[in-house]
Amino acid sequence: MWRAIASNALTLLIVILVAVAVAVAWGRNQYQAPGPSEVAQCVEIPQGARLNEVSKQLEAQGVITSPYIMRTGADYAGKAGQLKFGSYLVPPHASMEDVVDVITAGGPSTCGTEVIFRVGVRANTVVLRDLNPENGRYEDRIRHDPATGELPEALEQAVDKPGARLRVAVAEGTTAWQVVEGLKQAPFLEGTTGPMPPEGTLAPDTYEVGRGANRRELLDRMRAAQDSILAAAWEARPFGLPYQTREEALTMASIVEKETGVPEERTTVAAVFVNRLREGMRLQTDPTVIYGVTNGREVLDRGLRRSELDRRTPYNTYLIAGLPPTPIANPGRAAIEAALNPADSDYLYFVADGSGGHAFARTLEEHNANVARWREIERARGEAEAPVQTD
């Protein structure tokens, strides 16, 4: 009898073990199988949230099919207690395993609400954007000029929203003064800006920040980033460039930045100025003269006056030899790399061609012909004649 009981118990145990193994295999397959959502979805993980409530939220959103299987899989992987606060984009048909990886990896929020403070050459803008999960792109909801007054209520709420992504974007060609004054208007930053940074030393880029980030510390980040970019480009420069120091290269990069908005032209514009330096020719470039007039504190929405062109300042490259004493703006990475890797060209002149770009020339005769064509365009547009390189 005892032998029969033992045999039956063993059989039952085997059946139970097989059932458990089948259940585990099925659960693993469900955990790793493609999820039900046909579109990408934004998943928000509140501060201090637990996996139990998050898994139920994901089921309600249609991202997963079983909170229990998700929790069991996460627990088995040792990730159940590693939820990271923020908003994360989950791709279409993500498995429960994929979802767990996304919400426990951490890092900046990848979806949800985003508030960007943009520091521009002409104006600053606060932009409220939301991610459209269907196309994976951020779409503007509100654009606000901070100089006009208080933030709209929707922007205030977005800035205070837990998990909102806050960023500061600095445009290429802004001056140090424009950046500093711009940061003073950023609604989610705090603290003073400290001393004015040297011109050209702030890297134009987009910076992720937290609510209440310190303005001076953000400026320090920008300076460190620009120093790193310049150091790398300086180290990789070819032999024979007419710069004695990294600072001179940065000055050239700022001139290139302000002279052309056409990316394909940067290295050619840099080559013209490098060639003129080698030949002992004055640079004769308007942006430096304008900086001498404005000190980088305003946009000159008019042509240069004859009195300004005739006035000797350290930045009037129609009158002085060589480079001006400092940069005239904050150049971006591409302009720095162009200044330190100019095109292999023997061009000595360039003038606007009417299309937003420039016509380049090797000789004064070629240049004068290009200038004549540009003068015709100016007359047709009713514009005053702009200064050009003359020798």
C-alpha positions as CSV (number, residue, x, y, z in Angstrom):
1,M,0.0,0.0,0.0
2,W,2.7,2.4,1.0
3,R,4.5,1.7,-2.3
4,A,1.3,2.6,-4.2
5,I,1.0,5.8,-2.2
6,A,4.6,6.7,-2.9
7,S,4.2,5.9,-6.5
8,N,1.1,8.1,-6.8
9,A,2.7,10.9,-4.9
10,L,5.7,10.8,-7.2
11,T,3.5,10.8,-10.2
12,L,1.6,13.8,-8.8
13,L,4.9,15.6,-8.1
14,I,6.1,15.0,-11.6
15,V,2.8,16.3,-13.0
16,I,3.0,19.4,-10.8
17,L,6.6,20.0,-11.9
18,V,5.7,19.6,-15.6
19,A,2.8,22.0,-15.1
20,V,5.0,24.5,-13.4
21,A,7.6,24.2,-16.2
22,V,4.9,24.7,-18.8
23,A,3.5,27.7,-16.9
24,V,7.0,29.2,-16.6
25,A,7.7,28.7,-20.3
26,W,4.4,30.2,-21.2
27,G,4.9,33.1,-18.9
28,R,8.4,33.7,-20.4
29,N,7.0,33.6,-23.9
30,Q,4.2,36.1,-22.9
31,Y,6.8,38.4,-21.3
32,Q,9.0,38.4,-24.4
33,A,6.2,38.4,-27.0
34,P,5.3,41.5,-29.0
35,G,2.9,43.8,-27.2
36,P,-0.6,44.8,-28.2
37,S,-0.1,48.5,-28.9
38,E,-0.2,49.4,-32.6
39,V,1.5,52.8,-32.0
40,A,4.3,54.2,-29.9
41,Q,3.0,55.4,-26.5
42,C,4.3,57.8,-23.9
43,V,4.5,56.3,-20.5
44,E,4.8,58.5,-17.4
45,I,6.4,57.2,-14.3
46,P,5.5,59.3,-11.3
47,Q,8.0,60.1,-8.6
48,G,8.1,57.2,-6.1
49,A,5.8,55.0,-8.1
50,R,5.7,51.3,-7.5
51,L,5.7,48.6,-10.3
52,N,2.3,47.3,-9.1
53,E,0.5,50.6,-10.0
54,V,2.6,51.3,-13.0
55,S,1.9,47.8,-14.5
56,K,-1.9,48.4,-14.1
57,Q,-1.5,51.8,-15.7
58,L,0.3,50.2,-18.7
59,E,-2.5,47.6,-19.1
60,A,-5.1,50.4,-19.1
61,Q,-3.1,52.2,-21.8
62,G,-3.0,49.1,-23.9
63,V,0.8,48.8,-23.7
64,I,0.8,45.4,-22.0
65,T,-1.6,42.4,-21.6
66,S,-0.8,41.2,-18.0
67,P,0.3,43.3,-15.0
68,Y,1.1,40.0,-13.2
69,I,3.4,38.6,-15.9
70,M,5.2,42.0,-16.2
71,R,5.8,42.2,-12.5
72,T,6.9,38.6,-12.2
73,G,9.3,39.0,-15.2
74,A,10.7,42.3,-13.8
75,D,11.2,40.7,-10.4
76,Y,13.0,37.7,-11.9
77,A,15.3,40.1,-13.8
78,G,16.0,42.0,-10.6
79,K,14.4,45.3,-12.0
80,A,11.2,45.5,-10.0
81,G,12.6,48.1,-7.7
82,Q,14.5,50.1,-10.3
83,L,11.7,52.3,-11.8
84,K,13.0,55.7,-13.0
85,F,10.9,58.8,-12.7
86,G,10.2,60.5,-16.0
87,S,8.3,60.2,-19.3
88,Y,9.4,57.5,-21.8
89,L,8.5,56.6,-25.3
90,V,7.6,53.0,-25.7
91,P,7.8,51.8,-29.4
92,P,4.9,50.0,-31.1
93,H,4.5,46.3,-30.2
94,A,7.1,46.5,-27.4
95,S,7.2,43.4,-25.3
96,M,6.8,43.5,-21.6
97,E,10.5,42.8,-21.3
98,D,11.2,45.8,-23.6
99,V,8.9,48.0,-21.5
100,V,10.6,47.1,-18.3
101,D,14.0,47.9,-19.9
102,V,12.7,51.3,-21.0
103,I,11.2,52.4,-17.6
104,T,14.2,51.2,-15.6
105,A,17.0,52.5,-17.8
106,G,16.7,56.1,-16.6
107,G,18.2,59.1,-18.4
108,P,16.4,62.1,-19.8
109,S,12.7,61.9,-20.6
110,T,12.1,60.9,-24.2
111,C,8.5,61.9,-24.6
112,G,5.7,63.9,-22.9
113,T,5.9,67.6,-22.3
114,E,9.0,69.6,-23.3
115,V,9.7,73.2,-22.6
116,I,12.5,74.8,-24.5
117,F,14.0,78.3,-23.9
118,R,15.6,79.3,-27.1
119,V,18.3,82.0,-27.1
120,G,18.4,83.5,-30.6
121,V,20.3,86.3,-32.3
122,R,17.2,88.4,-32.8
123,A,14.9,87.2,-30.1
124,N,14.3,84.7,-27.4
125,T,11.4,82.3,-27.4
126,V,9.8,79.9,-24.9
127,V,8.3,76.9,-26.7
128,L,5.9,74.3,-25.2
129,R,5.9,71.1,-27.2
130,D,4.3,67.7,-26.8
131,L,5.4,64.4,-28.4
132,N,2.9,63.0,-30.9
133,P,3.4,59.2,-30.3
134,E,1.9,58.4,-33.7
135,N,4.7,60.0,-35.7
136,G,7.4,60.2,-32.9
137,R,7.8,64.0,-33.4
138,Y,7.5,66.9,-31.0
139,E,4.8,69.4,-32.0
140,D,4.7,73.0,-30.9
141,R,1.7,74.0,-28.7
142,I,2.7,77.4,-27.6
143,R,5.4,79.9,-28.6
144,H,5.9,82.8,-26.3
145,D,8.2,85.9,-26.4
146,P,9.5,86.3,-22.8
147,A,10.1,90.0,-23.4
148,T,6.3,90.6,-23.7
149,G,5.5,89.8,-20.1
150,E,4.4,86.9,-17.9
151,L,4.2,83.3,-19.1
152,P,0.9,82.0,-20.3
153,E,-0.8,79.8,-17.7
154,A,-0.3,76.7,-19.8
155,L,3.4,77.3,-20.0
156,E,3.6,77.9,-16.2
157,Q,1.8,74.6,-15.6
158,A,4.1,72.8,-18.0
159,V,7.2,74.1,-16.3
160,D,5.9,72.9,-12.9
161,K,4.7,69.5,-14.3
162,P,6.6,66.6,-12.8
163,G,8.5,64.8,-15.5
164,A,8.5,67.7,-17.9
165,R,11.6,67.9,-20.0
166,L,13.3,71.4,-19.7
167,R,15.9,72.5,-22.1
168,V,17.9,75.6,-23.1
169,A,18.8,76.0,-26.8
170,V,21.5,78.5,-27.8
171,A,21.7,79.5,-31.5
172,E,25.0,79.7,-33.4
173,G,26.2,83.3,-33.8
174,T,24.7,84.6,-30.6
175,T,27.0,86.9,-28.6
176,A,28.0,86.3,-25.0
177,W,25.8,89.3,-23.9
178,Q,22.8,87.9,-25.8
179,V,23.2,84.5,-24.1
180,V,23.6,86.0,-20.6
181,E,20.6,88.4,-21.0
182,G,18.6,85.5,-22.5
183,L,19.2,83.2,-19.5
184,K,18.0,85.9,-17.2
185,Q,14.6,85.5,-18.9
186,A,14.4,81.7,-18.7
187,P,11.5,80.9,-16.3
188,F,12.8,77.6,-15.0
189,L,16.4,78.8,-14.1
190,E,17.5,80.4,-10.9
191,G,20.5,82.4,-9.5
192,T,22.7,85.0,-11.1
193,T,24.8,84.7,-14.2
194,G,28.0,86.0,-12.6
195,P,30.7,87.8,-14.6
196,M,30.2,88.2,-18.4
197,P,32.0,85.3,-20.1
198,P,34.6,86.2,-22.7
199,E,33.1,86.5,-26.2
200,G,33.0,83.3,-28.2
201,T,33.5,80.9,-25.3
202,L,29.9,79.6,-25.0
203,A,29.1,76.6,-27.1
204,P,25.8,76.9,-29.1
205,D,23.9,73.7,-28.4
206,T,20.8,72.4,-26.6
207,Y,21.3,71.8,-22.9
208,E,19.1,69.6,-20.7
209,V,18.4,71.2,-17.3
210,G,16.4,70.6,-14.2
211,R,13.8,72.9,-12.6
212,G,15.7,75.5,-10.7
213,A,19.0,74.9,-12.4
214,N,21.6,77.6,-11.7
215,R,22.3,80.1,-14.4
216,R,26.0,80.5,-13.6
217,E,26.5,76.8,-13.6
218,L,24.8,76.4,-17.0
219,L,27.1,79.1,-18.4
220,D,30.1,77.1,-17.0
221,R,28.8,74.0,-18.8
222,M,28.6,76.0,-22.0
223,R,32.2,77.3,-21.5
224,A,33.5,73.8,-20.8
225,A,31.7,72.4,-23.9
226,Q,33.2,75.1,-26.2
227,D,36.7,74.6,-24.7
228,S,36.4,70.9,-25.4
229,I,35.3,71.5,-29.0
230,L,38.0,74.0,-29.7
231,A,40.7,71.8,-28.1
232,A,39.8,68.8,-30.2
233,A,39.7,70.9,-33.4
234,W,43.0,72.6,-32.6
235,E,44.7,69.3,-31.9
236,A,43.6,67.9,-35.3
237,R,44.4,71.1,-37.3
238,P,46.7,70.8,-40.4
239,F,50.1,72.3,-40.5
240,G,50.7,75.9,-41.6
241,L,47.5,77.7,-40.6
242,P,48.1,81.4,-39.8
243,Y,47.0,81.2,-36.1
244,Q,49.4,81.6,-33.2
245,T,46.9,80.6,-30.6
246,R,43.6,78.7,-30.1
247,E,42.0,82.1,-29.4
248,E,42.9,83.4,-32.8
249,A,41.3,80.3,-34.4
250,L,38.1,80.9,-32.3
251,T,38.1,84.5,-33.6
252,M,38.3,83.3,-37.2
253,A,35.5,80.8,-36.5
254,S,33.2,83.5,-35.2
255,I,33.8,85.5,-38.3
256,V,33.0,82.5,-40.5
257,E,29.8,81.9,-38.4
258,K,28.6,85.5,-39.0
259,E,29.6,85.7,-42.6
260,T,27.6,82.7,-44.0
261,G,24.5,80.8,-43.1
262,V,25.1,78.2,-45.8
263,P,26.7,75.1,-44.3
264,E,28.5,74.1,-47.6
265,E,30.2,77.5,-47.7
266,R,31.9,77.5,-44.3
267,T,35.2,76.0,-45.3
268,T,35.4,78.1,-48.5
269,V,34.7,81.3,-46.6
270,A,37.4,80.2,-44.0
271,A,39.8,79.6,-46.9
272,V,39.3,83.1,-48.2
273,F,40.1,84.7,-44.9
274,V,43.1,82.4,-44.3
275,N,44.4,83.2,-47.7
276,R,44.0,86.9,-47.1
277,L,45.9,86.6,-43.8
278,R,48.7,84.8,-45.6
279,E,48.9,87.4,-48.3
280,G,48.9,90.3,-45.7
281,M,45.5,91.5,-47.0
282,R,43.0,93.1,-44.8
283,L,40.0,90.9,-44.1
284,Q,37.4,93.6,-45.0
285,T,34.4,91.8,-43.4
286,D,31.2,93.6,-42.3
287,P,30.4,91.5,-39.2
288,T,33.5,92.6,-37.4
289,V,32.8,96.3,-38.1
290,I,29.2,95.8,-36.9
291,Y,30.5,94.2,-33.6
292,G,32.7,97.3,-33.1
293,V,29.5,99.4,-33.5
294,T,27.2,97.4,-31.3
295,N,29.6,95.6,-28.9
296,G,27.4,92.5,-29.5
297,R,24.5,94.0,-27.7
298,E,22.0,94.5,-30.5
299,V,21.2,93.5,-34.1
300,L,22.1,96.2,-36.6
301,D,19.0,96.2,-38.8
302,R,20.4,98.6,-41.4
303,G,23.5,98.9,-43.6
304,L,26.7,100.2,-42.2
305,R,27.1,104.0,-42.6
306,R,30.2,105.5,-44.2
307,S,31.1,107.2,-40.9
308,E,31.2,103.7,-39.3
309,L,33.3,102.2,-42.0
310,D,35.7,105.1,-41.8
311,R,35.9,105.0,-38.0
312,R,39.0,103.1,-36.7
313,T,38.1,100.6,-34.0
314,P,39.9,97.4,-33.1
315,Y,37.1,95.5,-35.0
316,N,37.1,97.5,-38.3
317,T,38.9,95.0,-40.6
318,Y,38.5,97.4,-43.5
319,L,41.2,99.5,-41.7
320,I,43.2,97.2,-39.4
321,A,45.5,94.4,-40.4
322,G,44.9,90.8,-39.3
323,L,42.2,89.5,-37.0
324,P,40.3,91.6,-34.5
325,P,41.3,91.2,-30.8
326,T,38.5,88.9,-29.8
327,P,35.7,86.7,-31.3
328,I,32.6,88.6,-32.4
329,A,30.1,85.9,-31.5
330,N,29.8,82.3,-30.2
331,P,30.7,80.0,-33.2
332,G,29.2,76.6,-33.4
333,R,31.2,73.4,-33.9
334,A,30.9,73.4,-37.7
335,A,32.4,77.0,-37.9
336,I,35.2,76.1,-35.5
337,E,36.1,73.0,-37.6
338,A,35.9,75.1,-40.8
339,A,38.3,77.7,-39.4
340,L,40.8,75.0,-38.5
341,N,40.2,72.9,-41.7
342,P,39.6,75.5,-44.5
343,A,39.0,74.3,-48.0
344,D,42.0,73.8,-50.3
345,S,41.3,76.9,-52.3
346,D,43.1,80.0,-53.7
347,Y,40.0,82.2,-53.5
348,L,40.8,85.7,-52.1
349,Y,37.4,87.4,-52.5
350,F,33.7,86.8,-52.1
351,V,30.5,88.8,-52.3
352,A,26.8,88.0,-51.9
353,D,25.2,86.4,-55.0
354,G,21.5,87.3,-54.2
355,S,20.5,83.7,-53.3
356,G,21.6,83.7,-49.7
357,G,25.1,82.4,-50.6
358,H,28.2,84.0,-52.1
359,A,30.2,84.3,-55.3
360,F,33.9,83.6,-54.9
361,A,36.8,84.9,-56.9
362,R,40.5,84.3,-57.2
363,T,41.4,87.7,-58.8
364,L,40.2,91.3,-58.2
365,E,39.0,91.4,-61.8
366,E,36.7,88.3,-61.3
367,H,35.6,89.8,-58.0
368,N,34.7,93.2,-59.5
369,A,32.5,91.3,-62.1
370,N,30.8,89.5,-59.2
371,V,30.3,92.8,-57.4
372,A,28.8,94.4,-60.5
373,R,26.2,91.6,-60.7
374,W,25.5,92.1,-57.0
375,R,25.0,95.9,-57.4
376,E,22.4,95.2,-60.1
377,I,20.5,92.9,-57.6
378,E,20.7,95.6,-54.9
379,R,19.3,98.2,-57.3
380,A,16.5,95.9,-58.4
381,R,15.6,95.4,-54.8
382,G,15.9,99.1,-53.9
383,E,18.6,98.4,-51.4
384,A,21.6,100.6,-50.5
385,E,25.0,99.4,-51.6
386,A,26.6,97.2,-49.0
387,P,30.4,97.4,-48.4
388,V,32.5,94.8,-50.3
389,Q,36.1,93.7,-50.4
390,T,38.0,96.2,-52.6
391,D,41.7,95.0,-52.6
